Amino acid sequence: MPDKNGSIRVLIVDDSALARDMIRSILESEPGITVAGEAENGAEAIARTIDLKPDIVTMDIEMPVMGGLEAIERIIAVHPTPILVVTALTGVRTAFAAVSKGALDVIEKPDISIENMRHLIHKIRLLARVDVTAHRQAMGRKPATSHAHVTAVQAGLSQGKIVAVAASTGGPQAINSILSHLPASYPAPIIISQHIAEGFTQGMAEWLNSGTHLKVVVAANGDRVAPGHVYVNPAEHSMRLTAQGIVILDNREKGLIYHPSCDTMLDSVGRSYGERAIGVILSGMGDDGVVGMQTIRKAGGFTIAQDEKSSVVYGMNRGAVESGCINRVLGLVDIPNELLACAGSL
């Protein structure tokens, strides 16, 4: 937590002195944030996390002596601390593997653009408040029930249902957890809008694909969605779905704070699929997705929100819950069983 002066203390970990200097200069220009220290590799990062007790660690992945993946795993084990992976686009897939080790989020190494600087600062302010121990306990809890099975799901093949997922900060690990518990025979296509930086979508899709029996791809214009497949909204476009299950990618709307737009995707699913739509809103900052979830609920679809305890950031999902449009509020570990039941029910 922030120190007695209310300042967020950051440990910067990167083998590049230039990258460390860039991050330091960005952070030191911001009131309420101080740099507690620096480390050049994972081994130093572990020692300095224990010694300095920062509120948050920014972590590179590819480093000498010890890489970021091993360092993240050890830090979470010995001194649980919020970790934000800050990486180059060339290491995106490996960076998302860091989420499996306990990192809370992944962003691109910042440049001198105002937008990227603000993005880094916003992430640090947001994630420094996360109770990592409580979050991981909630993530690791056993499902409350197991009331749906693959055989029950197969009965829903002819119903033409679809699952639409919206997420932001904390979304990648939540999505990975959900997909890893669904069978290859899952009878509904799944489409995902996850707030993410341009250039990161392919790496996230590949990482998700490696941990599930489903086929995960980046959605392309004109795709016809199919059961057993997962379609990830590319960051550069807003995504809509027609009543015939055809993906339409539009140029991103100007002025959007978060992208890709969860509301655009969810709204189209509600309008096109009506009562056959299953909307899921997960961890994330802001309120993107709330209006789209309302559309699905009003159209007769079924809506699910991740609960506060298992969320990295209880923002988007909180807004949806408070709007009254959610049928079920569930811990992350209970969502797969609910999706199995929904797809197999009339």
Secondary structure as GFF3:
##gff-version 3
##sequence-region A 1 346
A	DSSP	beta_strand	8	13	.	.	.	ID=ss1
A	DSSP	alpha_helix	17	28	.	.	.	ID=ss2
A	DSSP	beta_strand	33	39	.	.	.	ID=ss3
A	DSSP	alpha_helix	42	52	.	.	.	ID=ss4
A	DSSP	beta_strand	56	59	.	.	.	ID=ss5
A	DSSP	alpha_helix	68	78	.	.	.	ID=ss6
A	DSSP	beta_strand	83	87	.	.	.	ID=ss7
A	DSSP	three_ten_helix	89	91	.	.	.	ID=ss8
A	DSSP	alpha_helix	92	101	.	.	.	ID=ss9
A	DSSP	beta_strand	105	108	.	.	.	ID=ss10
A	DSSP	alpha_helix	114	127	.	.	.	ID=ss11
A	DSSP	alpha_helix	132	140	.	.	.	ID=ss12
A	DSSP	alpha_helix	150	154	.	.	.	ID=ss13
A	DSSP	three_ten_helix	157	159	.	.	.	ID=ss14
A	DSSP	beta_strand	162	167	.	.	.	ID=ss15
A	DSSP	alpha_helix	171	180	.	.	.	ID=ss16
A	DSSP	beta_strand	190	194	.	.	.	ID=ss17
A	DSSP	alpha_helix	201	209	.	.	.	ID=ss18
A	DSSP	beta_strand	215	218	.	.	.	ID=ss19
A	DSSP	beta_strand	229	232	.	.	.	ID=ss20
A	DSSP	beta_strand	237	241	.	.	.	ID=ss21
A	DSSP	beta_strand	247	251	.	.	.	ID=ss22
A	DSSP	alpha_helix	262	273	.	.	.	ID=ss23
A	DSSP	three_ten_helix	274	276	.	.	.	ID=ss24
A	DSSP	beta_strand	277	281	.	.	.	ID=ss25
A	DSSP	alpha_helix	290	298	.	.	.	ID=ss26
A	DSSP	beta_strand	302	306	.	.	.	ID=ss27
A	DSSP	alpha_helix	316	323	.	.	.	ID=ss28
A	DSSP	beta_strand	328	330	.	.	.	ID=ss29
A	DSSP	three_ten_helix	332	334	.	.	.	ID=ss30
A	DSSP	alpha_helix	335	344	.	.	.	ID=ss31
###
